[in-house]
């Protein structure tokens, strides 16, 4: 087949399309896998304390059965089901930045023990809170259709959340009212955490 023939060019285009589809599929799968709670809490990151607090949080087990994962709250645009190409690129850049920070911490061992994790928790929590404020809690708005909230027994719930939908520019602080939505550290004492961390090593 001649290189200048239409069939040759069509074949090259077809191969390019197939490779592109496979690449996007693999990339999406890797991004999704690397943002699951199991990956963040067990596979790679030194997040023993944070992971246990997540399992006690309101987003880990819900009445509806829907669960918010790490990426839904901590990754830009991840909770937006209508994310477009430009937004997805921003998501990938955000993931790359977060991943590099975690990788450096992993290599340095700055979160390698429960004691270090507890020591750094206030700083980490403050940084995450500030990031959410800077993003005007877009992650929360991406999942929660607050403008559709309805509870006949608590009519004030809808009134309080009025105008806080995903397209709203209204400044809010979701954590001010829902501090344990993502992580609940209540009852997670130092001795219990150390014991839980050492248990697998003893078996």
C-alpha positions, -999 to +999 in steps of 0.1 A: +000+000+000+014+034-010+020+059+017+002+086-001-029+065-008-062+074+009-064+039+024-030+043+041-039+077+055-073+063+067-055+034+084-031+058+102-061+079+113-079+048+125-049+036+145-045+071+160-082+072+171-079+037+187-047+046+205-062+078+217-093+060+230-072+034+248-049+061+263-079+081+276-095+050+290-063+039+308-056+074+321-092+078+334-090+043+351-056+051+367-069+085+380-100+069+394-080+040+410-054+064+425-082+084+441-101+057+459-102+056+497-085+022+498-056+035+477-053+067+497-058+051+531-039+018+527-020+013+494+003+043+492-002+073+515+007+074+552-029+083+562-037+057+589-053+082+612-071+101+585-084+069+569-098+057+602-115+091+608-129+089+573-145+056+581-163+072+610-173+103+590-207+110+576-197+104+540-183+069+545-217+053+554-249+071+544-286+064+546-289+064+508-258+041+504-240+067+483-204+072+495-182+102+488-146+091+482-113+110+488-112+125+453-149+137+455-139+161+483-102+168+477-098+169+440-109+198+419-139+192+396-141+155+406-176+158+421-189+176+390-206+149+369-208+173+339-171+181+339-159+192+304-125+187+287-110+219+301-122+211+336-109+175+333-074+189+324-076+210+356-086+179+375-056+160+362-033+190+371-048+191+406-043+153+409-007+156+397+000+184+423-016+165+451+001+133+441+036+149+441+030+164+475+020+130+489+049+113+471+074+137+486+059+131+521+060+094+515+097+095+506+106+118+535+086+097+559+069+128+574+037+108+580+052+074+585+039+069+621+007+075+639+024+100+662+036+121+632+002+120+616-015+133+647+012+159+651+006+172+616-032+168+616-040+204+626-018+219+599-031+195+573-067+202+583-062+239+581-046+236+547-075+215+533-101+239+549-085+269+533-084+252+499-121+244+502-128+280+511-107+293+481-128+270+459-160+281+475-168+245+485-173+236+449-167+199+458-197+200+482-219+218+457-210+192+430-226+164+449-253+181+470-283+196+452-290+217+482-317+237+464-338+205+461-336+197+498-370+190+514-379+178+548-414+185+560-403+180+596-374+204+593-385+232+569-356+254+580-331+230+564-342+241+529-344+277+539-308+277+553-294+262+521-314+283+497-292+298+470-262+275+477-265+255+445-235+246+422-239+278+402-241+300+432-214+326+439-225+329+475-197+324+499-203+296+523-183+275+548-199+240+548-175+227+575-187+254+599-219+234+602-207+199+591-173+195+607-174+156+607-188+152+572-155+139+558-136+129+589-147+122+625-118+120+650-141+117+680-129+088+702-097+081+681-072+083+710-035+079+706-033+046+723-061+031+703-047+043+670-012+029+678-027-005+687-048-006+655-017+002+635+004-025+651-022-052+649-016-062+612+021-064+619+016-089+647-005-113+627 
